[in-house]
Amino acid sequence: MTRNGDSNDMPEITILGIVGSIRDDSYNLALMDEAKKLMPAGAHIETFDRLDEIPPFDEDLEEQGYPEPVRALNDAIASADALLVVTPEYNYSMPGVLKNALDWASRPGGQSPLEGKPTGLMGASQGMGGTARAQLALRDVFVYTKTPVLPGPEVLVANAAEQFDEAGQLKSDETKKFVGDLLERLVEAAREAA
């Protein structure tokens, strides 16, 4: 499949984008915006932007019925063909709001919308590791939820302040290529899973 080329009349692929940061000026939000520009033909990204509205996971609350933001998240995951999770790294792991959202989405056991959903991971951080540990933590969670994560290419944007310009756009053509390659593989995996 080629970017911005003929989609060969295949059905449009919807990728649900989830950004693990709730900051307005997040480098990871900028990375998701870059991914939207680099999407292959015949596919698009819809983002879920309500992680801050999801209450802390609580089985008592779950028994009363899922809160509306949780239902919205689960519906968005279920209706997407694939997921793209873009995360910062906090204390060698993913942010709490992202882990909390995944805890909710993993329920009920055996009926999670995450099960079988092709997933790509990316991340940007100010540190040298470029979210490697956060992505590893995500992979551990997705083993439990039976969510197939692409093995690569790894998109680990280190020293993020130097990687984006004042408009929030990636400066490196090499990084853009890694993002584009990951998206092409994710769309291909979504088509194979359909």
C-alpha positions as CSV (number, residue, x, y, z in Angstrom):
1,M,0.0,0.0,0.0
2,T,1.4,3.4,-0.8
3,R,0.8,6.6,1.0
4,N,-1.5,9.1,-0.7
5,G,-2.0,6.6,-3.6
6,D,-4.9,4.6,-5.0
7,S,-6.6,2.6,-2.2
8,N,-7.8,0.0,-4.8
9,D,-11.4,0.4,-3.7
10,M,-10.7,-1.3,-0.4
11,P,-12.8,-0.4,2.6
12,E,-11.6,2.6,4.6
13,I,-9.5,1.6,7.7
14,T,-10.2,3.5,10.9
15,I,-7.4,3.7,13.4
16,L,-8.3,4.9,16.9
17,G,-5.5,7.1,18.2
18,I,-5.0,7.4,22.0
19,V,-2.5,9.9,23.4
20,G,-1.3,9.0,26.9
21,S,-0.7,12.7,27.8
22,I,-3.5,15.1,28.7
23,R,-1.3,18.2,28.4
24,D,-2.4,20.8,25.8
25,D,1.1,21.3,24.5
26,S,2.2,17.6,24.7
27,Y,4.9,16.4,22.3
28,N,2.9,13.2,22.1
29,L,-0.1,15.1,20.9
30,A,2.1,16.7,18.3
31,L,3.4,13.2,17.3
32,M,-0.2,12.0,16.9
33,D,-0.9,15.1,14.7
34,E,2.1,14.1,12.6
35,A,0.8,10.6,12.2
36,K,-2.5,11.9,10.9
37,K,-0.6,13.7,8.1
38,L,1.4,10.6,7.2
39,M,-1.6,8.1,7.0
40,P,-1.6,5.8,4.0
41,A,-4.4,6.2,1.5
42,G,-7.5,4.4,2.4
43,A,-7.1,5.0,6.2
44,H,-7.6,7.7,8.7
45,I,-7.1,8.3,12.5
46,E,-9.9,9.2,14.9
47,T,-8.7,10.2,18.3
48,F,-10.1,9.6,21.7
49,D,-9.4,12.7,23.7
50,R,-11.2,12.1,27.0
51,L,-8.7,10.1,29.2
52,D,-9.0,12.8,31.9
53,E,-12.8,12.2,32.2
54,I,-12.4,8.5,32.9
55,P,-12.7,7.8,36.7
56,P,-10.2,5.6,38.5
57,F,-11.0,2.0,38.0
58,D,-13.2,0.6,40.7
59,E,-15.0,-2.7,40.7
60,D,-17.8,-1.3,42.8
61,L,-18.3,1.5,40.2
62,E,-18.1,-1.2,37.5
63,E,-20.9,-3.2,39.1
64,Q,-23.1,-0.1,39.0
65,G,-22.6,0.2,35.3
66,Y,-19.9,1.7,33.2
67,P,-19.6,5.5,33.4
68,E,-20.3,7.3,30.2
69,P,-16.6,8.1,29.3
70,V,-15.7,4.4,29.8
71,R,-18.6,3.3,27.5
72,A,-17.4,5.9,24.9
73,L,-13.8,4.5,25.1
74,N,-15.0,0.9,24.8
75,D,-17.3,1.8,21.9
76,A,-14.5,3.7,20.1
77,I,-12.1,0.8,20.5
78,A,-14.7,-1.7,19.3
79,S,-15.6,0.2,16.2
80,A,-11.9,0.9,15.2
81,D,-10.0,-1.5,12.9
82,A,-6.7,-0.9,14.8
83,L,-5.2,1.2,17.6
84,L,-2.3,3.7,17.7
85,V,-1.2,4.5,21.2
86,V,1.2,7.4,21.6
87,T,2.6,7.8,25.1
88,P,5.0,9.8,27.1
89,E,7.1,8.0,29.8
90,Y,6.7,8.8,33.5
91,N,9.0,7.1,36.0
92,Y,10.0,4.3,33.5
93,S,6.4,3.5,32.6
94,M,3.2,4.8,31.0
95,P,1.2,7.6,32.5
96,G,-1.5,6.7,35.1
97,V,-4.3,8.0,33.0
98,L,-3.4,5.7,30.2
99,K,-3.0,2.6,32.4
100,N,-6.4,3.5,34.0
101,A,-8.1,3.7,30.6
102,L,-6.6,0.3,29.6
103,D,-7.7,-1.2,32.9
104,W,-11.3,-0.2,32.2
105,A,-11.1,-1.3,28.5
106,S,-9.8,-4.7,29.6
107,R,-13.1,-5.4,31.2
108,P,-15.1,-7.5,31.3
109,G,-12.6,-10.4,31.1
110,G,-12.9,-12.4,28.0
111,Q,-15.1,-9.7,26.3
112,S,-12.6,-6.8,26.1
113,P,-12.7,-4.7,22.9
114,L,-8.9,-4.8,23.0
115,E,-8.8,-8.5,22.3
116,G,-7.4,-9.1,18.8
117,K,-7.1,-5.4,17.9
118,P,-3.9,-4.7,15.9
119,T,-2.0,-2.0,17.7
120,G,1.0,0.3,17.0
121,L,3.0,2.1,19.6
122,M,4.9,5.4,19.4
123,G,6.1,7.9,22.0
124,A,8.1,11.1,22.6
125,S,10.0,12.1,25.7
126,Q,12.5,14.7,26.9
127,G,14.9,11.9,28.0
128,M,17.3,9.8,26.0
129,G,15.2,6.6,26.0
130,G,12.4,8.0,23.9
131,T,9.7,6.1,25.8
132,A,11.2,2.7,25.4
133,R,10.3,1.6,28.9
134,A,6.8,3.0,28.7
135,Q,6.2,1.1,25.5
136,L,7.6,-2.1,27.1
137,A,5.1,-1.6,29.9
138,L,2.3,-1.2,27.4
139,R,3.4,-4.4,25.7
140,D,3.1,-6.2,29.0
141,V,-0.5,-4.9,29.5
142,F,-1.4,-5.9,25.9
143,V,-0.2,-9.5,26.4
144,Y,-2.8,-9.8,29.1
145,T,-5.6,-8.3,27.0
146,K,-4.6,-10.4,24.0
147,T,-4.0,-7.3,21.9
148,P,-1.5,-7.9,19.1
149,V,1.2,-5.2,19.0
150,L,3.3,-4.6,16.0
151,P,7.0,-5.6,16.7
152,G,8.2,-2.5,14.8
153,P,9.4,-0.3,13.5
154,E,10.0,1.3,16.9
155,V,9.2,5.0,17.0
156,L,11.1,6.3,20.1
157,V,11.4,10.1,19.8
158,A,14.1,11.1,22.3
159,N,15.1,14.6,23.3
160,A,11.6,15.8,22.1
161,A,12.2,19.5,22.7
162,E,14.8,19.3,19.9
163,Q,12.8,17.1,17.6
164,F,9.8,19.4,17.0
165,D,9.7,23.0,15.6
166,E,7.8,25.9,17.1
167,A,4.6,24.8,15.2
168,G,4.8,21.4,16.8
169,Q,5.9,19.6,13.6
170,L,8.6,16.9,13.5
171,K,11.8,18.2,12.0
172,S,13.5,14.9,11.2
173,D,12.7,13.3,7.8
174,E,14.1,10.0,9.2
175,T,11.6,10.0,12.1
176,K,8.8,10.8,9.7
177,K,9.8,7.8,7.7
178,F,9.7,5.6,10.8
179,V,6.2,6.9,11.6
180,G,5.0,6.4,8.1
181,D,6.4,2.8,8.0
182,L,4.7,2.0,11.3
183,L,1.4,3.3,10.0
184,E,1.7,1.4,6.7
185,R,2.3,-1.8,8.7
186,L,-0.6,-1.1,11.1
187,V,-3.0,-0.5,8.2
188,E,-1.8,-3.7,6.6
189,A,-2.4,-5.6,9.9
190,A,-5.8,-4.1,10.2
191,R,-6.8,-5.3,6.7
192,E,-5.4,-8.8,7.4
193,A,-7.4,-9.0,10.7
194,A,-10.7,-7.8,9.0
